[in-house]
Amino acid sequence: MQTGWVKTGGSWYYLNETGSLATGWVKDNGTWYYLKDSGKMATGWVKDNDTWYYLDSAGTMKTGWFTVSGKWYYAYSSGALAVNTTTPDGYTVNANGEWV
């Protein structure tokens, strides 16, 4: 039975321990990934339970400071985007999570 990452049609999918297509959050080798309802690995912005997350081009969930299109954002260790707050290191982010 095959498990783990599979690339099909240019997209990545993850087969869980039963060989079924995984959806939602998957932690693999200490790194979090998000798989859409179709099972396809997500990249870019993902909203899950009213919380925004950012996944880089390799599907890796970002934490700490990162840039997207020239704007700086901060994500907590959970991956949740900081919005309308002051980050742990003292910077202000707006309602979109952008450093201001």
RAWO-V346478 format. One record per pair of residues at least 24 apart in sequence whose ideal C-beta (glycine too) atoms are under 8 Angstrom apart, sorted by the first residue. I is the first residue (numbers start at 1). GAP is how many residues later the second one is. D is the distance in whole Angstrom. If there is no record, write none. Layout:
[[I GAP D] [I GAP D]]
//
This chain:
[[4 24 8] [11 29 5] [11 30 7] [12 28 7] [12 29 4] [12 47 7] [13 26 5] [13 27 6] [13 28 7] [14 25 7] [14 27 7] [24 24 8] [31 29 5] [31 30 7] [32 28 8] [32 29 4] [32 47 6] [33 26 5] [33 27 7] [33 28 7] [34 25 7] [34 27 7] [51 29 5] [51 30 7] [52 28 7] [52 29 4] [52 31 7] [52 45 7] [53 26 5] [53 27 7] [53 28 7] [54 25 8] [54 27 7] [71 27 5] [71 28 7] [72 26 7] [72 27 4] [73 24 5] [73 25 6] [73 26 7] [74 25 7]]
//
